[in-house]
Amino acid sequence: MKNSQLYKGSLNTIVMKLLEENGRMYGYEITQKVKDITKGELKITEGALYPALHKMEAEGILEVEVENVDNRLRKYYKLTQKGTTETVNKLAELEEFIKNMQSIVQPKLDY
């Protein structure tokens, strides 16, 4: 991920939004999806992603399904009911944040 606290603070929201859209994903798949969507501008490292996934799992936001793929165990993450509710809340919070930042950065002048 770029060296920006703004992105780091949004990691959970990014992951939850992707899982909301895709149902379930494994870690590497998440990193590649973000890279593709942002045309390489945003790169999530495994060192940032996996601790976030484990924390969200411990908080009951995500659940894990383990499958054998090509003789390797692969962990798929998906939202729990609590995670689905939390995603809606986080996205609303993020939209409000973006709106407020746009007001500050590009104020519309009233004459």
N, CA, C and O atoms as a printed pandas DataFrame, in Angstrom:
     atom_number atom_name residue_name chain_id  residue_number  x_coord  y_coord  z_coord
0              1         N          MET        A               1    0.843   -1.175    0.000
1              2        CA          MET        A               1    0.000    0.000    0.000
2              3         C          MET        A               1    0.881    1.229    0.000
3              4         O          MET        A               1    1.962    1.207    0.588
4              5         N          LYS        A               2    0.460    2.273   -0.628
5              6        CA          LYS        A               2    1.241    3.501   -0.613
6              7         C          LYS        A               2    1.478    3.916    0.827
7              8         O          LYS        A               2    0.692    3.583    1.714
8              9         N          ASN        A               3    2.546    4.632    1.055
9             10        CA          ASN        A               3    2.874    5.060    2.406
10            11         C          ASN        A               3    1.989    6.221    2.825
11            12         O          ASN        A               3    2.455    7.353    2.952
12            13         N          SER        A               4    0.736    5.942    3.034
13            14        CA          SER        A               4   -0.205    6.977    3.405
14            15         C          SER        A               4   -1.119    6.470    4.504
15            16         O          SER        A               4   -1.716    5.400    4.387
16            17         N          GLN        A               5   -1.221    7.234    5.552
17            18        CA          GLN        A               5   -2.111    6.865    6.649
18            19         C          GLN        A               5   -3.568    6.871    6.191
19            20         O          GLN        A               5   -4.401    6.156    6.748
20            21         N          LEU        A               6   -3.870    7.674    5.181
21            22        CA          LEU        A               6   -5.242    7.697    4.669
22            23         C          LEU        A               6   -5.644    6.321    4.146
23            24         O          LEU        A               6   -6.732    5.832    4.449
24            25         N          TYR        A               7   -4.770    5.701    3.365
25            26        CA          TYR        A               7   -5.073    4.374    2.847
26            27         C          TYR        A               7   -5.081    3.325    3.947
27            28         O          TYR        A               7   -5.958    2.462    3.981
28            29         N          LYS        A               8   -4.115    3.395    4.837
29            30        CA          LYS        A               8   -4.019    2.409    5.910
30            31         C          LYS        A               8   -5.258    2.435    6.790
31            32         O          LYS        A               8   -5.717    1.393    7.257
32            33         N          GLY        A               9   -5.798    3.623    7.016
33            34        CA          GLY        A               9   -7.008    3.749    7.823
34            35         C          GLY        A               9   -8.249    3.234    7.121
35            36         O          GLY        A               9   -9.286    3.048    7.757
36            37         N          SER        A              10   -8.160    3.002    5.826
37            38        CA          SER        A              10   -9.309    2.545    5.040
38            39         C          SER        A              10   -9.223    1.069    4.664
39            40         O          SER        A              10  -10.108    0.562    3.975
40            41         N          LEU        A              11   -8.189    0.378    5.097
41            42        CA          LEU        A              11   -7.973   -1.007    4.685
42            43         C          LEU        A              11   -9.170   -1.906    5.004
43            44         O          LEU        A              11   -9.627   -2.655    4.141
44            45         N          ASN        A              12   -9.674   -1.836    6.223
45            46        CA          ASN        A              12  -10.810   -2.690    6.590
46            47         C          ASN        A              12  -12.014   -2.410    5.706
47            48         O          ASN        A              12  -12.700   -3.334    5.268
48            49         N          THR        A              13  -12.266   -1.135    5.446
49            50        CA          THR        A              13  -13.411   -0.763    4.613
50            51         C          THR        A              13  -13.225   -1.283    3.189
51            52         O          THR        A              13  -14.177   -1.763    2.575
52            53         N          ILE        A              14  -12.020   -1.190    2.670
53            54        CA          ILE        A              14  -11.728   -1.701    1.329
54            55         C          ILE        A              14  -11.995   -3.199    1.269
55            56         O          ILE        A              14  -12.652   -3.682    0.347
56            57         N          VAL        A              15  -11.487   -3.924    2.247
57            58        CA          VAL        A              15  -11.664   -5.385    2.281
58            59         C          VAL        A              15  -13.146   -5.736    2.397
59            60         O          VAL        A              15  -13.630   -6.615    1.683
60            61         N          MET        A              16  -13.860   -5.068    3.278
61            62        CA          MET        A              16  -15.278   -5.378    3.475
62            63         C          MET        A              16  -16.082   -5.083    2.211
63            64         O          MET        A              16  -16.984   -5.846    1.863
64            65         N          LYS        A              17  -15.768   -3.994    1.523
65            66        CA          LYS        A              17  -16.476   -3.658    0.273
66            67         C          LYS        A              17  -16.228   -4.721   -0.790
67            68         O          LYS        A              17  -17.157   -5.133   -1.483
68            69         N          LEU        A              18  -14.981   -5.167   -0.923
69            70        CA          LEU        A              18  -14.675   -6.210   -1.908
70            71         C          LEU        A              18  -15.403   -7.506   -1.582
71            72         O          LEU        A              18  -15.924   -8.169   -2.478
72            73         N          LEU        A              19  -15.443   -7.866   -0.318
73            74        CA          LEU        A              19  -16.126   -9.097    0.075
74            75         C          LEU        A              19  -17.637   -8.967   -0.103
75            76         O          LEU        A              19  -18.313   -9.941   -0.438
76            77         N          GLU        A              20  -18.158   -7.776    0.118
77            78        CA          GLU        A              20  -19.590   -7.536   -0.111
78            79         C          GLU        A              20  -19.919   -7.772   -1.589
79            80         O          GLU        A              20  -20.944   -8.372   -1.913
80            81         N          GLU        A              21  -19.054   -7.300   -2.472
81            82        CA          GLU        A              21  -19.285   -7.422   -3.911
82            83         C          GLU        A              21  -19.001   -8.815   -4.456
83            84         O          GLU        A              21  -19.672   -9.269   -5.382
84            85         N          ASN        A              22  -18.008   -9.495   -3.885
85            86        CA          ASN        A              22  -17.538  -10.763   -4.456
86            87         C          ASN        A              22  -17.925  -12.004   -3.662
87            88         O          ASN        A              22  -17.640  -13.120   -4.095
88            89         N          GLY        A              23  -18.554  -11.837   -2.533
89            90        CA          GLY        A              23  -18.968  -12.991   -1.736
90            91         C          GLY        A              23  -17.863  -13.504   -0.837
91            92         O          GLY        A              23  -17.928  -13.364    0.384
92            93         N          ARG        A              24  -16.864  -14.092   -1.434
93            94        CA          ARG        A              24  -15.717  -14.575   -0.655
94            95         C          ARG        A              24  -14.468  -14.467   -1.508
95            96         O          ARG        A              24  -14.514  -14.586   -2.732
96            97         N          MET        A              25  -13.351  -14.239   -0.835
97            98        CA          MET        A              25  -12.083  -14.082   -1.545
98            99         C          MET        A              25  -10.960  -14.576   -0.642
99           100         O          MET        A              25  -11.105  -14.622    0.580
100          101         N          TYR        A              26   -9.846  -14.944   -1.254
101          102        CA          TYR        A              26   -8.662  -15.277   -0.471
102          103         C          TYR        A              26   -7.716  -14.087   -0.511
103          104         O          TYR        A              26   -7.872  -13.194   -1.343
104          105         N          GLY        A              27   -6.740  -14.073    0.380
105          106        CA          GLY        A              27   -5.894  -12.908    0.577
106          107         C          GLY        A              27   -5.229  -12.381   -0.681
107          108         O          GLY        A              27   -5.344  -11.195   -0.987
108          109         N          TYR        A              28   -4.542  -13.233   -1.409
109          110        CA          TYR        A              28   -3.847  -12.783   -2.613
110          111         C          TYR        A              28   -4.831  -12.210   -3.622
111          112         O          TYR        A              28   -4.536  -11.232   -4.309
112          113         N          GLU        A              29   -5.984  -12.820   -3.701
113          114        CA          GLU        A              29   -7.025  -12.350   -4.619
114          115         C          GLU        A              29   -7.455  -10.912   -4.262
115          116         O          GLU        A              29   -7.702  -10.092   -5.146
116          117         N          ILE        A              30   -7.536  -10.631   -2.972
117          118        CA          ILE        A              30   -7.890   -9.281   -2.510
118          119         C          ILE        A              30   -6.824   -8.284   -2.956
119          120         O          ILE        A              30   -7.143   -7.222   -3.492
120          121         N          THR        A              31   -5.553   -8.634   -2.732
121          122        CA          THR        A              31   -4.476   -7.710   -3.110
122          123         C          THR        A              31   -4.488   -7.427   -4.605
123          124         O          THR        A              31   -4.283   -6.288   -5.024
124          125         N          GLN        A              32   -4.724   -8.445   -5.403
125          126        CA          GLN        A              32   -4.722   -8.279   -6.859
126          127         C          GLN        A              32   -5.933   -7.491   -7.347
127          128         O          GLN        A              32   -5.824   -6.699   -8.284
128          129         N          LYS        A              33   -7.073   -7.702   -6.723
129          130        CA          LYS        A              33   -8.290   -6.967   -7.102
130          131         C          LYS        A              33   -8.108   -5.470   -6.854
131          132         O          LYS        A              33   -8.479   -4.648   -7.691
132          133         N          VAL        A              34   -7.536   -5.124   -5.706
133          134        CA          VAL        A              34   -7.289   -3.715   -5.393
134          135         C          VAL        A              34   -6.308   -3.117   -6.392
135          136         O          VAL        A              34   -6.500   -2.001   -6.874
136          137         N          LYS        A              35   -5.270   -3.858   -6.695
137          138        CA          LYS        A              35   -4.272   -3.401   -7.666
138          139         C          LYS        A              35   -4.921   -3.176   -9.035
139          140         O          LYS        A              35   -4.650   -2.172   -9.694
140          141         N          ASP        A              36   -5.770   -4.103   -9.457
141          142        CA          ASP        A              36   -6.451   -3.982  -10.751
142          143         C          ASP        A              36   -7.410   -2.792  -10.769
143          144         O          ASP        A              36   -7.399   -1.999  -11.710
144          145         N          ILE        A              37   -8.233   -2.667   -9.738
145          146        CA          ILE        A              37   -9.225   -1.589   -9.680
146          147         C          ILE        A              37   -8.556   -0.225   -9.723
147          148         O          ILE        A              37   -9.053    0.698  -10.368
148          149         N          THR        A              38   -7.419   -0.100   -9.031
149          150        CA          THR        A              38   -6.740    1.201   -8.935
150          151         C          THR        A              38   -5.641    1.361   -9.995
151          152         O          THR        A              38   -4.846    2.299   -9.943
152          153         N          LYS        A              39   -5.611    0.438  -10.946
153          154        CA          LYS        A              39   -4.606    0.471  -12.023
154          155         C          LYS        A              39   -3.181    0.572  -11.452
155          156         O          LYS        A              39   -2.332    1.294  -11.975
156          157         N          GLY        A              40   -2.952   -0.168  -10.373
157          158        CA          GLY        A              40   -1.627   -0.246   -9.779
158          159         C          GLY        A              40   -1.276    0.874   -8.813
159          160         O          GLY        A              40   -0.196    0.865   -8.224
160          161         N          GLU        A              41   -2.168    1.835   -8.644
161          162        CA          GLU        A              41   -1.885    2.966   -7.756
162          163         C          GLU        A              41   -1.889    2.567   -6.284
163          164         O          GLU        A              41   -1.129    3.115   -5.486
164          165         N          LEU        A              42   -2.731    1.629   -5.932
165          166        CA          LEU        A              42   -2.845    1.194   -4.535
166          167         C          LEU        A              42   -2.450   -0.267   -4.453
167          168         O          LEU        A              42   -3.070   -1.134   -5.070
168          169         N          LYS        A              43   -1.410   -0.521   -3.682
169          170        CA          LYS        A              43   -0.928   -1.891   -3.518
170          171         C          LYS        A              43   -1.017   -2.253   -2.044
171          172         O          LYS        A              43   -0.385   -1.619   -1.199
172          173         N          ILE        A              44   -1.796   -3.266   -1.748
173          174        CA          ILE        A              44   -1.923   -3.739   -0.375
174          175         C          ILE        A              44   -0.898   -4.849   -0.182
175          176         O          ILE        A              44   -0.896   -5.839   -0.915
176          177         N          THR        A              45   -0.038   -4.680    0.800
177          178        CA          THR        A              45    0.962   -5.713    1.071
178          179         C          THR        A              45    0.347   -6.815    1.922
179          180         O          THR        A              45   -0.620   -6.589    2.649
180          181         N          GLU        A              46    0.916   -7.996    1.822
181          182        CA          GLU        A              46    0.448   -9.099    2.659
182          183         C          GLU        A              46    0.681   -8.774    4.129
183          184         O          GLU        A              46   -0.092   -9.186    4.994
184          185         N          GLY        A              47    1.754   -8.032    4.405
185          186        CA          GLY        A              47    2.069   -7.645    5.779
186          187         C          GLY        A              47    1.029   -6.734    6.397
187          188         O          GLY        A              47    0.883   -6.696    7.619
188          189         N          ALA        A              48    0.308   -6.004    5.572
189          190        CA          ALA        A              48   -0.782   -5.159    6.066
190          191         C          ALA        A              48   -2.106   -5.916    6.041
191          192         O          ALA        A              48   -2.924   -5.779    6.951
192          193         N          LEU        A              49   -2.311   -6.713    5.000
193          194        CA          LEU        A              49   -3.596   -7.377    4.803
194          195         C          LEU        A              49   -3.891   -8.466    5.828
195          196         O          LEU        A              49   -4.955   -8.458    6.446
196          197         N          TYR        A              50   -2.968   -9.399    6.014
197          198        CA          TYR        A              50   -3.286  -10.557    6.844
198          199         C          TYR        A              50   -3.542  -10.214    8.308
199          200         O          TYR        A              50   -4.456  -10.788    8.901
200          201         N          PRO        A              51   -2.780   -9.306    8.921
201          202        CA          PRO        A              51   -3.156   -8.911   10.289
202          203         C          PRO        A              51   -4.559   -8.287   10.348
203          204         O          PRO        A              51   -5.295   -8.506   11.311
204          205         N          ALA        A              52   -4.926   -7.515    9.324
205          206        CA          ALA        A              52   -6.260   -6.915    9.283
206          207         C          ALA        A              52   -7.328   -7.997    9.145
207          208         O          ALA        A              52   -8.355   -7.941    9.821
208          209         N          LEU        A              53   -7.095   -8.978    8.278
209          210        CA          LEU        A              53   -8.054  -10.078    8.114
210          211         C          LEU        A              53   -8.219  -10.859    9.410
211          212         O          LEU        A              53   -9.340  -11.193    9.794
212          213         N          HIS        A              54   -7.111  -11.154   10.085
213          214        CA          HIS        A              54   -7.176  -11.913   11.336
214          215         C          HIS        A              54   -7.910  -11.133   12.419
215          216         O          HIS        A              54   -8.674  -11.705   13.196
216          217         N          LYS        A              55   -7.677   -9.829   12.467
217          218        CA          LYS        A              55   -8.357   -8.990   13.461
218          219         C          LYS        A              55   -9.865   -8.940   13.183
219          220         O          LYS        A              55  -10.672   -9.045   14.107
220          221         N          MET        A              56  -10.237   -8.780   11.926
221          222        CA          MET        A              56  -11.662   -8.744   11.578
222          223         C          MET        A              56  -12.322  -10.096   11.850
223          224         O          MET        A              56  -13.494  -10.152   12.225
224          225         N          GLU        A              57  -11.581  -11.171   11.664
225          226        CA          GLU        A              57  -12.117  -12.495   11.991
226          227         C          GLU        A              57  -12.347  -12.602   13.500
227          228         O          GLU        A              57  -13.389  -13.088   13.940
228          229         N          ALA        A              58  -11.375  -12.149   14.285
229          230        CA          ALA        A              58  -11.501  -12.198   15.753
230          231         C          ALA        A              58  -12.660  -11.335   16.247
231          232         O          ALA        A              58  -13.274  -11.643   17.269
232          233         N          GLU        A              59  -12.959  -10.255   15.524
233          234        CA          GLU        A              59  -14.054   -9.356   15.905
234          235         C          GLU        A              59  -15.415   -9.856   15.422
235          236         O          GLU        A              59  -16.441   -9.241   15.710
236          237         N          GLY        A              60  -15.424  -10.966   14.690
237          238        CA          GLY        A              60  -16.679  -11.529   14.204
238          239         C          GLY        A              60  -17.205  -10.873   12.944
239          240         O          GLY        A              60  -18.369  -11.054   12.587
240          241         N          ILE        A              61  -16.355  -10.110   12.265
241          242        CA          ILE        A              61  -16.753   -9.435   11.026
242          243         C          ILE        A              61  -16.591  -10.370    9.830
243          244         O          ILE        A              61  -17.364  -10.317    8.874
244          245         N          LEU        A              62  -15.575  -11.226    9.901
245          246        CA          LEU        A              62  -15.301  -12.184    8.828
246          247         C          LEU        A              62  -15.347  -13.601    9.366
247          248         O          LEU        A              62  -15.107  -13.855   10.547
248          249         N          GLU        A              63  -15.663  -14.514    8.461
249          250        CA          GLU        A              63  -15.504  -15.933    8.775
250          251         C          GLU        A              63  -14.640  -16.555    7.699
251          252         O          GLU        A              63  -14.553  -16.044    6.582
252          253         N          VAL        A              64  -14.012  -17.641    8.038
253          254        CA          VAL        A              64  -13.037  -18.276    7.152
254          255         C          VAL        A              64  -13.546  -19.646    6.726
255          256         O          VAL        A              64  -14.067  -20.417    7.531
256          257         N          GLU        A              65  -13.381  -19.923    5.444
257          258        CA          GLU        A              65  -13.636  -21.254    4.908
258          259         C          GLU        A              65  -12.314  -21.749    4.328
259          260         O          GLU        A              65  -11.692  -21.054    3.524
260          261         N          VAL        A              66  -11.890  -22.920    4.723
261          262        CA          VAL        A              66  -10.633  -23.476    4.230
262          263         C          VAL        A              66  -10.952  -24.556    3.207
263          264         O          VAL        A              66  -11.753  -25.458    3.457
264          265         N          GLU        A              67  -10.306  -24.446    2.045
265          266        CA          GLU        A              67  -10.495  -25.432    0.987
266          267         C          GLU        A              67   -9.146  -25.904    0.474
267          268         O          GLU        A              67   -8.152  -25.180    0.525
268          269         N          ASN        A              68   -9.136  -27.119   -0.016
269          270        CA          ASN        A              68   -7.939  -27.668   -0.631
270          271         C          ASN        A              68   -7.965  -27.319   -2.114
271          272         O          ASN        A              68   -8.842  -27.769   -2.851
272          273         N          VAL        A              69   -6.996  -26.513   -2.545
273          274        CA          VAL        A              69   -6.900  -26.096   -3.945
274          275         C          VAL        A              69   -5.509  -26.479   -4.436
275          276         O          VAL        A              69   -4.504  -25.987   -3.923
276          277         N          ASP        A              70   -5.458  -27.344   -5.416
277          278        CA          ASP        A              70   -4.177  -27.819   -5.961
278          279         C          ASP        A              70   -3.265  -28.348   -4.855
279          280         O          ASP        A              70   -2.082  -28.009   -4.806
280          281         N          ASN        A              71   -3.806  -29.162   -3.986
281          282        CA          ASN        A              71   -3.088  -29.777   -2.868
282          283         C          ASN        A              71   -2.521  -28.771   -1.875
283          284         O          ASN        A              71   -1.550  -29.059   -1.174
284          285         N          ARG        A              72   -3.131  -27.593   -1.818
285          286        CA          ARG        A              72   -2.745  -26.579   -0.823
286          287         C          ARG        A              72   -4.010  -26.094   -0.143
287          288         O          ARG        A              72   -5.064  -25.973   -0.768
288          289         N          LEU        A              73   -3.891  -25.820    1.133
289          290        CA          LEU        A              73   -5.037  -25.260    1.839
290          291         C          LEU        A              73   -5.118  -23.766    1.542
291          292         O          LEU        A              73   -4.126  -23.045    1.646
292          293         N          ARG        A              74   -6.307  -23.317    1.174
293          294        CA          ARG        A              74   -6.517  -21.901    0.878
294          295         C          ARG        A              74   -7.642  -21.394    1.783
295          296         O          ARG        A              74   -8.702  -22.010    1.891
296          297         N          LYS        A              75   -7.379  -20.255    2.429
297          298        CA          LYS        A              75   -8.374  -19.640    3.298
298          299         C          LYS        A              75   -9.173  -18.618    2.511
299          300         O          LYS        A              75   -8.624  -17.670    1.949
300          301         N          TYR        A              76  -10.471  -18.828    2.483
301          302        CA          TYR        A              76  -11.381  -17.858    1.876
302          303         C          TYR        A              76  -12.054  -17.084    2.996
303          304         O          TYR        A              76  -12.490  -17.660    3.993
304          305         N          TYR        A              77  -12.132  -15.776    2.818
305          306        CA          TYR        A              77  -12.764  -14.906    3.800
306          307         C          TYR        A              77  -14.093  -14.424    3.256
307          308         O          TYR        A              77  -14.217  -14.098    2.075
308          309         N          LYS        A              78  -15.091  -14.382    4.135
309          310        CA          LYS        A              78  -16.374  -13.812    3.746
310          311         C          LYS        A              78  -16.984  -13.093    4.940
311          312         O          LYS        A              78  -16.636  -13.355    6.092
312          313         N          LEU        A              79  -17.899  -12.182    4.638
313          314        CA          LEU        A              79  -18.526  -11.395    5.693
314          315         C          LEU        A              79  -19.516  -12.235    6.478
315          316         O          LEU        A              79  -20.228  -13.072    5.923
316          317         N          THR        A              80  -19.546  -11.994    7.783
317          318        CA          THR        A              80  -20.596  -12.550    8.626
318          319         C          THR        A              80  -21.782  -11.584    8.553
319          320         O          THR        A              80  -21.699  -10.550    7.891
320          321         N          GLN        A              81  -22.874  -11.916    9.223
321          322        CA          GLN        A              81  -24.006  -10.985    9.280
322          323         C          GLN        A              81  -23.566   -9.672    9.928
323          324         O          GLN        A              81  -23.910   -8.587    9.460
324          325         N          LYS        A              82  -22.800   -9.792   11.015
325          326        CA          LYS        A              82  -22.267   -8.598   11.670
326          327         C          LYS        A              82  -21.390   -7.815   10.695
327          328         O          LYS        A              82  -21.442   -6.586   10.663
328          329         N          GLY        A              83  -20.591   -8.516    9.905
329          330        CA          GLY        A              83  -19.715   -7.879    8.925
330          331         C          GLY        A              83  -20.486   -7.146    7.843
331          332         O          GLY        A              83  -20.069   -6.079    7.391
332          333         N          THR        A              84  -21.614   -7.716    7.424
333          334        CA          THR        A              84  -22.449   -7.072    6.420
334          335         C          THR        A              84  -23.000   -5.754    6.964
335          336         O          THR        A              84  -22.992   -4.738    6.270
336          337         N          THR        A              85  -23.471   -5.777    8.194
337          338        CA          THR        A              85  -23.979   -4.565    8.835
338          339         C          THR        A              85  -22.871   -3.537    9.005
339          340         O          THR        A              85  -23.067   -2.349    8.753
340          341         N          GLU        A              86  -21.704   -4.006    9.435
341          342        CA          GLU        A              86  -20.555   -3.120    9.640
342          343         C          GLU        A              86  -20.099   -2.500    8.320
343          344         O          GLU        A              86  -19.667   -1.348    8.297
344          345         N          THR        A              87  -20.191   -3.244    7.232
345          346        CA          THR        A              87  -19.813   -2.730    5.914
346          347         C          THR        A              87  -20.704   -1.556    5.523
347          348         O          THR        A              87  -20.212   -0.527    5.058
348          349         N          VAL        A              88  -21.994   -1.706    5.707
349          350        CA          VAL        A              88  -22.929   -0.618    5.398
350          351         C          VAL        A              88  -22.567    0.623    6.210
351          352         O          VAL        A              88  -22.543    1.731    5.675
352          353         N          ASN        A              89  -22.286    0.441    7.494
353          354        CA          ASN        A              89  -21.937    1.568    8.366
354          355         C          ASN        A              89  -20.623    2.225    7.942
355          356         O          ASN        A              89  -20.529    3.451    7.878
356          357         N          LYS        A              90  -19.610    1.404    7.652
357          358        CA          LYS        A              90  -18.301    1.934    7.265
358          359         C          LYS        A              90  -18.374    2.686    5.931
359          360         O          LYS        A              90  -17.740    3.730    5.772
360          361         N          LEU        A              91  -19.134    2.165    4.986
361          362        CA          LEU        A              91  -19.253    2.828    3.686
362          363         C          LEU        A              91  -19.972    4.166    3.819
363          364         O          LEU        A              91  -19.596    5.139    3.165
364          365         N          ALA        A              92  -20.999    4.223    4.658
365          366        CA          ALA        A              92  -21.701    5.486    4.891
366          367         C          ALA        A              92  -20.764    6.495    5.553
367          368         O          ALA        A              92  -20.758    7.676    5.207
368          369         N          GLU        A              93  -19.981    6.013    6.504
369          370        CA          GLU        A              93  -19.004    6.856    7.196
370          371         C          GLU        A              93  -17.959    7.384    6.208
371          372         O          GLU        A              93  -17.594    8.559    6.255
372          373         N          LEU        A              94  -17.483    6.518    5.321
373          374        CA          LEU        A              94  -16.485    6.906    4.335
374          375         C          LEU        A              94  -17.049    7.925    3.341
375          376         O          LEU        A              94  -16.368    8.886    2.983
376          377         N          GLU        A              95  -18.287    7.717    2.898
377          378        CA          GLU        A              95  -18.912    8.671    1.982
378          379         C          GLU        A              95  -19.031   10.051    2.626
379          380         O          GLU        A              95  -18.779   11.067    1.978
380          381         N          GLU        A              96  -19.410   10.086    3.886
381          382        CA          GLU        A              96  -19.525   11.357    4.605
382          383         C          GLU        A              96  -18.151   12.017    4.733
383          384         O          GLU        A              96  -18.023   13.230    4.564
384          385         N          PHE        A              97  -17.135   11.221    5.031
385          386        CA          PHE        A              97  -15.767   11.729    5.137
386          387         C          PHE        A              97  -15.321   12.338    3.809
387          388         O          PHE        A              97  -14.771   13.439    3.781
388          389         N          ILE        A              98  -15.558   11.620    2.707
389          390        CA          ILE        A              98  -15.159   12.105    1.379
390          391         C          ILE        A              98  -15.883   13.408    1.058
391          392         O          ILE        A              98  -15.277   14.354    0.555
392          393         N          LYS        A              99  -17.169   13.453    1.347
393          394        CA          LYS        A              99  -17.945   14.667    1.092
394          395         C          LYS        A              99  -17.378   15.850    1.877
395          396         O          LYS        A              99  -17.229   16.944    1.333
396          397         N          ASN        A             100  -17.064   15.634    3.146
397          398        CA          ASN        A             100  -16.503   16.701    3.972
398          399         C          ASN        A             100  -15.131   17.129    3.478
399          400         O          ASN        A             100  -14.827   18.321    3.456
400          401         N          MET        A             101  -14.303   16.179    3.083
401          402        CA          MET        A             101  -12.979   16.515    2.563
402          403         C          MET        A             101  -13.087   17.307    1.263
403          404         O          MET        A             101  -12.322   18.247    1.046
404          405         N          GLN        A             102  -14.028   16.935    0.402
405          406        CA          GLN        A             102  -14.215   17.687   -0.840
406          407         C          GLN        A             102  -14.646   19.119   -0.534
407          408         O          GLN        A             102  -14.224   20.049   -1.222
408          409         N          SER        A             103  -15.469   19.306    0.477
409          410        CA          SER        A             103  -15.897   20.651    0.873
410          411         C          SER        A             103  -14.715   21.489    1.331
411          412         O          SER        A             103  -14.659   22.693    1.081
412          413         N          ILE        A             104  -13.789   20.854    1.989
413          414        CA          ILE        A             104  -12.609   21.568    2.492
414          415         C          ILE        A             104  -11.604   21.829    1.373
415          416         O          ILE        A             104  -11.092   22.941    1.236
416          417         N          VAL        A             105  -11.329   20.810    0.582
417          418        CA          VAL        A             105  -10.306   20.912   -0.456
418          419         C          VAL        A             105  -10.780   21.727   -1.656
419          420         O          VAL        A             105  -10.007   22.489   -2.237
420          421         N          GLN        A             106  -12.027   21.570   -2.019
421          422        CA          GLN        A             106  -12.579   22.303   -3.167
422          423         C          GLN        A             106  -13.871   22.997   -2.765
423          424         O          GLN        A             106  -14.955   22.601   -3.193
424          425         N          PRO        A             107  -13.753   24.040   -1.937
425          426        CA          PRO        A             107  -14.973   24.704   -1.468
426          427         C          PRO        A             107  -15.704   25.403   -2.603
427          428         O          PRO        A             107  -15.099   25.996   -3.496
428          429         N          LYS        A             108  -17.013   25.312   -2.535
429          430        CA          LYS        A             108  -17.847   26.042   -3.500
430          431         C          LYS        A             108  -18.085   27.416   -2.902
431          432         O          LYS        A             108  -18.627   27.543   -1.804
432          433         N          LEU        A             109  -17.681   28.424   -3.620
433          434        CA          LEU        A             109  -17.802   29.774   -3.098
434          435         C          LEU        A             109  -19.205   30.315   -3.374
435          436         O          LEU        A             109  -19.711   30.240   -4.494
436          437         N          ASP        A             110  -19.806   30.852   -2.341
437          438        CA          ASP        A             110  -21.118   31.469   -2.475
438          439         C          ASP        A             110  -20.941   32.960   -2.671
439          440         O          ASP        A             110  -20.312   33.626   -1.848
440          441         N          TYR        A             111  -21.489   33.490   -3.754
441          442        CA          TYR        A             111  -21.400   34.921   -4.012
442          443         C          TYR        A             111  -22.759   35.540   -3.952
443          444         O          TYR        A             111  -22.896   36.748   -4.144
